[in-house]
């Protein structure tokens, strides 16, 4: 492979990598993933934990939609 061909491939590779990297974001700004809904003693209760327990209790028939 000639050095001119290697330079062209390198330029194309760098261009592709730069194009792809501009489209990537680590995290959306201002998006709430989870939140603390209560603190009991020294333990925190997250909204996702509460929702998970409600789903579990509904599956067991212990909670209906009207009681939540």
PDB file as gemmi writes it, atoms N, CA and C in Angstrom:
CRYST1    1.000    1.000    1.000  90.00  90.00  90.00 P 1                      
ATOM      1  N   UNK A   1       0.851  -1.171   0.000  1.00  0.00           N  
ATOM      2  CA  UNK A   1       0.000   0.000   0.000  1.00  0.00           C  
ATOM      3  C   UNK A   1       0.902   1.241   0.000  1.00  0.00           C  
ATOM      4  N   UNK A   2       0.589   2.178  -0.834  1.00  0.00           N  
ATOM      5  CA  UNK A   2       1.422   3.362  -0.934  1.00  0.00           C  
ATOM      6  C   UNK A   2       1.095   4.332   0.193  1.00  0.00           C  
ATOM      7  N   UNK A   3       2.023   5.231   0.445  1.00  0.00           N  
ATOM      8  CA  UNK A   3       1.802   6.207   1.517  1.00  0.00           C  
ATOM      9  C   UNK A   3       0.682   7.176   1.162  1.00  0.00           C  
ATOM     10  N   UNK A   4       0.517   7.472  -0.135  1.00  0.00           N  
ATOM     11  CA  UNK A   4      -0.561   8.365  -0.541  1.00  0.00           C  
ATOM     12  C   UNK A   4      -1.923   7.721  -0.249  1.00  0.00           C  
ATOM     13  N   UNK A   5      -2.043   6.430  -0.517  1.00  0.00           N  
ATOM     14  CA  UNK A   5      -3.285   5.708  -0.256  1.00  0.00           C  
ATOM     15  C   UNK A   5      -3.546   5.631   1.247  1.00  0.00           C  
ATOM     16  N   UNK A   6      -2.507   5.437   2.038  1.00  0.00           N  
ATOM     17  CA  UNK A   6      -2.658   5.381   3.489  1.00  0.00           C  
ATOM     18  C   UNK A   6      -3.119   6.726   4.036  1.00  0.00           C  
ATOM     19  N   UNK A   7      -2.591   7.816   3.491  1.00  0.00           N  
ATOM     20  CA  UNK A   7      -2.986   9.151   3.929  1.00  0.00           C  
ATOM     21  C   UNK A   7      -4.461   9.402   3.611  1.00  0.00           C  
ATOM     22  N   UNK A   8      -4.887   8.990   2.437  1.00  0.00           N  
ATOM     23  CA  UNK A   8      -6.284   9.172   2.046  1.00  0.00           C  
ATOM     24  C   UNK A   8      -7.200   8.387   2.981  1.00  0.00           C  
ATOM     25  N   UNK A   9      -6.838   7.135   3.287  1.00  0.00           N  
ATOM     26  CA  UNK A   9      -7.648   6.313   4.189  1.00  0.00           C  
ATOM     27  C   UNK A   9      -7.687   6.916   5.595  1.00  0.00           C  
ATOM     28  N   UNK A  10      -6.559   7.454   6.038  1.00  0.00           N  
ATOM     29  CA  UNK A  10      -6.500   8.081   7.360  1.00  0.00           C  
ATOM     30  C   UNK A  10      -7.387   9.319   7.416  1.00  0.00           C  
ATOM     31  N   UNK A  11      -7.352  10.126   6.362  1.00  0.00           N  
ATOM     32  CA  UNK A  11      -8.191  11.326   6.306  1.00  0.00           C  
ATOM     33  C   UNK A  11      -9.670  10.935   6.314  1.00  0.00           C  
ATOM     34  N   UNK A  12     -10.029   9.907   5.551  1.00  0.00           N  
ATOM     35  CA  UNK A  12     -11.421   9.445   5.534  1.00  0.00           C  
ATOM     36  C   UNK A  12     -11.824   8.923   6.908  1.00  0.00           C  
ATOM     37  N   UNK A  13     -10.968   8.144   7.553  1.00  0.00           N  
ATOM     38  CA  UNK A  13     -11.254   7.602   8.875  1.00  0.00           C  
ATOM     39  C   UNK A  13     -11.443   8.711   9.904  1.00  0.00           C  
ATOM     40  N   UNK A  14     -10.579   9.698   9.904  1.00  0.00           N  
ATOM     41  CA  UNK A  14     -10.700  10.823  10.831  1.00  0.00           C  
ATOM     42  C   UNK A  14     -11.992  11.594  10.563  1.00  0.00           C  
ATOM     43  N   UNK A  15     -12.323  11.795   9.302  1.00  0.00           N  
ATOM     44  CA  UNK A  15     -13.561  12.489   8.958  1.00  0.00           C  
ATOM     45  C   UNK A  15     -14.788  11.748   9.443  1.00  0.00           C  
ATOM     46  N   UNK A  16     -14.810  10.443   9.263  1.00  0.00           N  
ATOM     47  CA  UNK A  16     -15.940   9.635   9.720  1.00  0.00           C  
ATOM     48  C   UNK A  16     -16.039   9.682  11.246  1.00  0.00           C  
ATOM     49  N   UNK A  17     -14.920   9.532  11.933  1.00  0.00           N  
ATOM     50  CA  UNK A  17     -14.920   9.567  13.396  1.00  0.00           C  
ATOM     51  C   UNK A  17     -15.391  10.914  13.933  1.00  0.00           C  
ATOM     52  N   UNK A  18     -14.966  11.997  13.321  1.00  0.00           N  
ATOM     53  CA  UNK A  18     -15.413  13.323  13.753  1.00  0.00           C  
ATOM     54  C   UNK A  18     -16.906  13.506  13.518  1.00  0.00           C  
ATOM     55  N   UNK A  19     -17.390  13.037  12.377  1.00  0.00           N  
ATOM     56  CA  UNK A  19     -18.812  13.154  12.064  1.00  0.00           C  
ATOM     57  C   UNK A  19     -19.659  12.376  13.061  1.00  0.00           C  
ATOM     58  N   UNK A  20     -19.239  11.164  13.382  1.00  0.00           N  
ATOM     59  CA  UNK A  20     -19.983  10.325  14.319  1.00  0.00           C  
ATOM     60  C   UNK A  20     -19.918  10.905  15.729  1.00  0.00           C  
ATOM     61  N   UNK A  21     -18.772  11.401  16.136  1.00  0.00           N  
ATOM     62  CA  UNK A  21     -18.619  11.897  17.511  1.00  0.00           C  
ATOM     63  C   UNK A  21     -19.465  13.144  17.774  1.00  0.00           C  
ATOM     64  N   UNK A  22     -19.730  13.954  16.759  1.00  0.00           N  
ATOM     65  CA  UNK A  22     -20.563  15.139  16.958  1.00  0.00           C  
ATOM     66  C   UNK A  22     -22.015  14.761  17.218  1.00  0.00           C  
ATOM     67  N   UNK A  23     -22.436  13.607  16.723  1.00  0.00           N  
ATOM     68  CA  UNK A  23     -23.806  13.161  16.912  1.00  0.00           C  
ATOM     69  C   UNK A  23     -24.059  12.472  18.239  1.00  0.00           C  
ATOM     70  N   UNK A  24     -23.011  12.129  18.960  1.00  0.00           N  
ATOM     71  CA  UNK A  24     -23.166  11.411  20.222  1.00  0.00           C  
ATOM     72  C   UNK A  24     -23.280  12.376  21.390  1.00  0.00           C  
ATOM     73  N   UNK A  25     -24.159  12.039  22.330  1.00  0.00           N  
ATOM     74  CA  UNK A  25     -24.270  12.811  23.560  1.00  0.00           C  
ATOM     75  C   UNK A  25     -24.247  11.819  24.706  1.00  0.00           C  
ATOM     76  N   UNK A  26     -23.564  12.172  25.765  1.00  0.00           N  
ATOM     77  CA  UNK A  26     -23.474  11.279  26.922  1.00  0.00           C  
ATOM     78  C   UNK A  26     -24.803  11.206  27.656  1.00  0.00           C  
ATOM     79  N   UNK A  27     -25.473  12.325  27.779  1.00  0.00           N  
ATOM     80  CA  UNK A  27     -26.727  12.360  28.522  1.00  0.00           C  
ATOM     81  C   UNK A  27     -27.508  13.597  28.113  1.00  0.00           C  
ATOM     82  N   UNK A  28     -28.802  13.440  28.013  1.00  0.00           N  
ATOM     83  CA  UNK A  28     -29.660  14.590  27.739  1.00  0.00           C  
ATOM     84  C   UNK A  28     -29.633  15.524  28.936  1.00  0.00           C  
ATOM     85  N   UNK A  29     -29.615  16.788  28.698  1.00  0.00           N  
ATOM     86  CA  UNK A  29     -29.630  17.748  29.789  1.00  0.00           C  
ATOM     87  C   UNK A  29     -31.050  17.946  30.284  1.00  0.00           C  
ATOM     88  N   UNK A  30     -31.221  18.019  31.589  1.00  0.00           N  
ATOM     89  CA  UNK A  30     -32.512  18.301  32.185  1.00  0.00           C  
ATOM     90  C   UNK A  30     -33.463  17.128  32.263  1.00  0.00           C  
ATOM     91  N   UNK A  31     -32.994  15.906  32.001  1.00  0.00           N  
ATOM     92  CA  UNK A  31     -33.856  14.737  32.061  1.00  0.00           C  
ATOM     93  C   UNK A  31     -33.701  14.087  33.435  1.00  0.00           C  
ATOM     94  N   UNK A  32     -34.813  13.949  34.164  1.00  0.00           N  
ATOM     95  CA  UNK A  32     -34.787  13.310  35.471  1.00  0.00           C  
ATOM     96  C   UNK A  32     -34.876  11.807  35.266  1.00  0.00           C  
ATOM     97  N   UNK A  33     -33.909  11.089  35.809  1.00  0.00           N  
ATOM     98  CA  UNK A  33     -33.879   9.643  35.669  1.00  0.00           C  
ATOM     99  C   UNK A  33     -34.645   8.988  36.814  1.00  0.00           C  
ATOM    100  N   UNK A  34     -34.425   9.460  38.011  1.00  0.00           N  
ATOM    101  CA  UNK A  34     -35.088   8.944  39.204  1.00  0.00           C  
ATOM    102  C   UNK A  34     -35.066  10.049  40.244  1.00  0.00           C  
ATOM    103  N   UNK A  35     -35.917   9.943  41.256  1.00  0.00           N  
ATOM    104  CA  UNK A  35     -35.873  10.961  42.295  1.00  0.00           C  
ATOM    105  C   UNK A  35     -36.252  10.363  43.636  1.00  0.00           C  
ATOM    106  N   UNK A  36     -35.812  11.015  44.680  1.00  0.00           N  
ATOM    107  CA  UNK A  36     -36.111  10.584  46.031  1.00  0.00           C  
ATOM    108  C   UNK A  36     -37.518  11.059  46.369  1.00  0.00           C  
ATOM    109  N   UNK A  37     -38.379  10.124  46.812  1.00  0.00           N  
ATOM    110  CA  UNK A  37     -39.746  10.489  47.184  1.00  0.00           C  
ATOM    111  C   UNK A  37     -39.929  10.500  48.695  1.00  0.00           C  
ATOM    112  N   UNK A  38     -39.033   9.826  49.436  1.00  0.00           N  
ATOM    113  CA  UNK A  38     -39.145   9.807  50.898  1.00  0.00           C  
ATOM    114  C   UNK A  38     -37.820   9.389  51.512  1.00  0.00           C  
ATOM    115  N   UNK A  39     -37.647   9.786  52.766  1.00  0.00           N  
ATOM    116  CA  UNK A  39     -36.513   9.327  53.566  1.00  0.00           C  
ATOM    117  C   UNK A  39     -37.103   8.735  54.836  1.00  0.00           C  
ATOM    118  N   UNK A  40     -36.823   7.460  55.066  1.00  0.00           N  
ATOM    119  CA  UNK A  40     -37.324   6.768  56.251  1.00  0.00           C  
ATOM    120  C   UNK A  40     -36.119   6.353  57.072  1.00  0.00           C  
ATOM    121  N   UNK A  41     -35.966   6.987  58.238  1.00  0.00           N  
ATOM    122  CA  UNK A  41     -34.754   6.750  59.018  1.00  0.00           C  
ATOM    123  C   UNK A  41     -33.569   7.257  58.225  1.00  0.00           C  
ATOM    124  N   UNK A  42     -32.620   6.395  57.970  1.00  0.00           N  
ATOM    125  CA  UNK A  42     -31.470   6.765  57.149  1.00  0.00           C  
ATOM    126  C   UNK A  42     -31.578   6.240  55.733  1.00  0.00           C  
ATOM    127  N   UNK A  43     -32.712   5.655  55.380  1.00  0.00           N  
ATOM    128  CA  UNK A  43     -32.892   5.044  54.056  1.00  0.00           C  
ATOM    129  C   UNK A  43     -33.710   5.954  53.145  1.00  0.00           C  
ATOM    130  N   UNK A  44     -33.289   5.997  51.886  1.00  0.00           N  
ATOM    131  CA  UNK A  44     -34.047   6.771  50.904  1.00  0.00           C  
ATOM    132  C   UNK A  44     -34.958   5.834  50.120  1.00  0.00           C  
ATOM    133  N   UNK A  45     -36.087   6.351  49.686  1.00  0.00           N  
ATOM    134  CA  UNK A  45     -37.005   5.598  48.849  1.00  0.00           C  
ATOM    135  C   UNK A  45     -37.099   6.341  47.517  1.00  0.00           C  
ATOM    136  N   UNK A  46     -36.723   5.635  46.460  1.00  0.00           N  
ATOM    137  CA  UNK A  46     -36.730   6.217  45.131  1.00  0.00           C  
ATOM    138  C   UNK A  46     -38.084   6.000  44.468  1.00  0.00           C  
ATOM    139  N   UNK A  47     -38.418   6.900  43.556  1.00  0.00           N  
ATOM    140  CA  UNK A  47     -39.676   6.796  42.820  1.00  0.00           C  
ATOM    141  C   UNK A  47     -39.744   5.471  42.066  1.00  0.00           C  
ATOM    142  N   UNK A  48     -38.637   5.053  41.478  1.00  0.00           N  
ATOM    143  CA  UNK A  48     -38.621   3.792  40.730  1.00  0.00           C  
ATOM    144  C   UNK A  48     -38.861   2.600  41.646  1.00  0.00           C  
ATOM    145  N   UNK A  49     -38.339   2.643  42.881  1.00  0.00           N  
ATOM    146  CA  UNK A  49     -38.582   1.562  43.843  1.00  0.00           C  
ATOM    147  C   UNK A  49     -40.058   1.494  44.211  1.00  0.00           C  
ATOM    148  N   UNK A  50     -40.653   2.639  44.446  1.00  0.00           N  
ATOM    149  CA  UNK A  50     -42.067   2.706  44.798  1.00  0.00           C  
ATOM    150  C   UNK A  50     -42.937   2.172  43.655  1.00  0.00           C  
ATOM    151  N   UNK A  51     -42.642   2.593  42.439  1.00  0.00           N  
ATOM    152  CA  UNK A  51     -43.400   2.129  41.278  1.00  0.00           C  
ATOM    153  C   UNK A  51     -43.242   0.624  41.081  1.00  0.00           C  
ATOM    154  N   UNK A  52     -42.049   0.116  41.318  1.00  0.00           N  
ATOM    155  CA  UNK A  52     -41.794  -1.318  41.191  1.00  0.00           C  
ATOM    156  C   UNK A  52     -42.608  -2.115  42.204  1.00  0.00           C  
ATOM    157  N   UNK A  53     -42.687  -1.622  43.426  1.00  0.00           N  
ATOM    158  CA  UNK A  53     -43.471  -2.300  44.456  1.00  0.00           C  
ATOM    159  C   UNK A  53     -44.958  -2.272  44.126  1.00  0.00           C  
ATOM    160  N   UNK A  54     -45.438  -1.168  43.595  1.00  0.00           N  
ATOM    161  CA  UNK A  54     -46.854  -1.067  43.209  1.00  0.00           C  
ATOM    162  C   UNK A  54     -47.177  -2.070  42.111  1.00  0.00           C  
ATOM    163  N   UNK A  55     -46.307  -2.185  41.121  1.00  0.00           N  
ATOM    164  CA  UNK A  55     -46.508  -3.151  40.030  1.00  0.00           C  
ATOM    165  C   UNK A  55     -46.528  -4.570  40.590  1.00  0.00           C  
ATOM    166  N   UNK A  56     -45.612  -4.864  41.507  1.00  0.00           N  
ATOM    167  CA  UNK A  56     -45.551  -6.193  42.120  1.00  0.00           C  
ATOM    168  C   UNK A  56     -46.818  -6.510  42.908  1.00  0.00           C  
ATOM    169  N   UNK A  57     -47.288  -5.544  43.701  1.00  0.00           N  
ATOM    170  CA  UNK A  57     -48.495  -5.757  44.485  1.00  0.00           C  
ATOM    171  C   UNK A  57     -49.724  -5.900  43.598  1.00  0.00           C  
ATOM    172  N   UNK A  58     -49.785  -5.141  42.512  1.00  0.00           N  
ATOM    173  CA  UNK A  58     -50.899  -5.272  41.574  1.00  0.00           C  
ATOM    174  C   UNK A  58     -50.910  -6.657  40.941  1.00  0.00           C  
ATOM    175  N   UNK A  59     -49.726  -7.171  40.612  1.00  0.00           N  
ATOM    176  CA  UNK A  59     -49.627  -8.502  40.002  1.00  0.00           C  
ATOM    177  C   UNK A  59     -50.122  -9.577  40.967  1.00  0.00           C  
ATOM    178  N   UNK A  60     -49.949  -9.350  42.260  1.00  0.00           N  
ATOM    179  CA  UNK A  60     -50.404 -10.295  43.279  1.00  0.00           C  
ATOM    180  C   UNK A  60     -51.879 -10.077  43.626  1.00  0.00           C  
ATOM    181  N   UNK A  61     -52.481  -9.014  43.111  1.00  0.00           N  
ATOM    182  CA  UNK A  61     -53.870  -8.716  43.379  1.00  0.00           C  
ATOM    183  C   UNK A  61     -54.095  -7.985  44.684  1.00  0.00           C  
ATOM    184  N   UNK A  62     -53.019  -7.521  45.314  1.00  0.00           N  
ATOM    185  CA  UNK A  62     -53.139  -6.835  46.602  1.00  0.00           C  
ATOM    186  C   UNK A  62     -53.513  -5.384  46.456  1.00  0.00           C  
ATOM    187  N   UNK A  63     -53.254  -4.786  45.305  1.00  0.00           N  
ATOM    188  CA  UNK A  63     -53.545  -3.370  45.079  1.00  0.00           C  
ATOM    189  C   UNK A  63     -54.319  -3.234  43.780  1.00  0.00           C  
ATOM    190  N   UNK A  64     -55.370  -2.429  43.808  1.00  0.00           N  
ATOM    191  CA  UNK A  64     -56.116  -2.146  42.590  1.00  0.00           C  
ATOM    192  C   UNK A  64     -55.793  -0.732  42.141  1.00  0.00           C  
ATOM    193  N   UNK A  65     -56.162  -0.378  40.957  1.00  0.00           N  
ATOM    194  CA  UNK A  65     -55.864   0.941  40.406  1.00  0.00           C  
ATOM    195  C   UNK A  65     -56.539   2.053  41.222  1.00  0.00           C  
ATOM    196  N   UNK A  66     -57.715   1.783  41.771  1.00  0.00           N  
ATOM    197  CA  UNK A  66     -58.456   2.802  42.497  1.00  0.00           C  
ATOM    198  C   UNK A  66     -57.820   3.146  43.836  1.00  0.00           C  
ATOM    199  N   UNK A  67     -57.039   2.242  44.403  1.00  0.00           N  
ATOM    200  CA  UNK A  67     -56.485   2.485  45.735  1.00  0.00           C  
ATOM    201  C   UNK A  67     -55.128   3.165  45.712  1.00  0.00           C  
ATOM    202  N   UNK A  68     -54.595   3.474  44.531  1.00  0.00           N  
ATOM    203  CA  UNK A  68     -53.284   4.141  44.459  1.00  0.00           C  
ATOM    204  C   UNK A  68     -53.419   5.581  44.071  1.00  0.00           C  
TER     205      UNK A  68                                                      
END                                                                             
